[in-house]
Amino acid sequence: MKDLPKTKVFFYMNRLLKIIQVLIFTVLLLVVGVFIWQFFNAYAQLLLLPLGILSIYYLLMYAFAKLLQQQTSKIWFYIGVVFIVIPLIAFSTAYRPIMEFSLNIINALTN
């Protein structure tokens, strides 16, 4: 009977790991798509920096969730979901400043 709560916790953490894996795969597909798209539209390069930052963030989230997998509770699943959603909301609401920042970085690197 004592093993039942541990299996439930592993279920939640495995679910969190699968969510992060799907997001990493999706972001990497977007990076490949933007890389191909930049040959047809020069402004597509603006998306590479935010997508790269997002992929690194999700890789760090995956490593953190993988480290906590053996000794966690259900609350870590909800904390992980909140930390997954925060950058998506931030990137969607601050679209223009992020694109301007990316343009400034690209201009600084090419000049």
C-alpha positions in Angstrom: 0.0 0.0 0.0 2.9 2.4 0.6 4.0 2.0 -3.0 0.8 3.4 -4.4 1.6 7.1 -3.7 5.1 6.7 -5.2 3.7 5.3 -8.4 1.2 8.2 -8.5 4.1 10.7 -8.1 6.1 9.0 -10.8 3.0 9.2 -13.0 2.8 13.0 -12.6 6.5 13.5 -13.1 6.5 11.3 -16.2 3.6 13.3 -17.5 5.6 16.5 -16.9 8.6 15.0 -18.6 6.5 14.0 -21.6 5.0 17.5 -21.8 8.4 19.1 -21.8 9.7 16.6 -24.4 6.8 17.5 -26.7 7.5 21.2 -26.3 11.2 20.7 -26.9 10.5 18.8 -30.1 7.9 21.4 -31.2 10.4 24.3 -30.6 13.1 22.4 -32.5 10.8 21.8 -35.4 10.0 25.5 -35.4 13.7 26.3 -35.4 14.2 24.1 -38.4 11.2 25.6 -40.2 12.4 29.2 -39.5 15.9 28.2 -40.7 14.4 27.1 -44.0 12.0 30.1 -44.1 14.9 32.6 -43.7 16.1 31.7 -47.2 12.8 33.1 -48.6 12.2 35.9 -46.1 15.1 37.8 -44.4 12.9 38.8 -41.4 12.5 35.2 -40.4 15.9 35.4 -38.7 14.3 37.4 -36.0 12.5 34.3 -34.7 15.7 32.3 -34.3 16.9 34.0 -31.2 13.6 33.8 -29.2 13.1 30.2 -30.3 16.7 29.3 -29.3 16.2 30.9 -25.9 13.0 29.0 -25.5 14.6 25.7 -26.5 17.4 26.2 -24.0 14.9 27.1 -21.3 12.8 23.9 -21.9 16.0 21.8 -22.0 16.9 23.2 -18.5 13.3 22.5 -17.3 13.7 18.9 -18.6 16.9 18.4 -16.8 15.4 19.9 -13.6 12.4 17.6 -13.8 14.6 14.6 -14.5 16.7 15.4 -11.4 13.6 15.7 -9.2 11.9 12.6 -10.5 12.7 10.2 -7.6 12.0 12.6 -4.7 9.0 14.7 -5.6 5.5 15.3 -4.7 2.4 16.3 -6.8 3.1 20.0 -6.2 6.2 19.9 -8.3 4.1 18.8 -11.3 1.9 21.9 -10.9 5.0 24.1 -10.4 6.5 22.7 -13.6 3.4 23.4 -15.5 3.4 27.0 -14.3 7.0 27.4 -15.4 6.2 25.8 -18.8 3.3 28.3 -19.4 5.1 31.5 -18.2 7.5 31.9 -21.2 4.7 31.2 -23.7 2.6 33.9 -22.2 5.6 36.3 -22.0 6.6 35.7 -25.6 3.0 36.1 -26.8 2.3 39.3 -24.9 5.7 41.0 -25.5 6.0 40.1 -29.2 7.1 43.5 -30.5 9.8 44.2 -27.9 11.2 40.6 -28.3 11.4 41.1 -32.1 13.0 44.5 -31.7 15.6 43.0 -29.3 16.3 40.2 -31.7 16.7 42.8 -34.6 19.1 44.8 -32.5 21.2 41.6 -31.7 21.2 40.6 -35.4 22.3 44.1 -36.4 25.0 44.2 -33.8 26.3 40.8 -34.9 26.3 41.6 -38.6 27.9 45.1 -38.4 
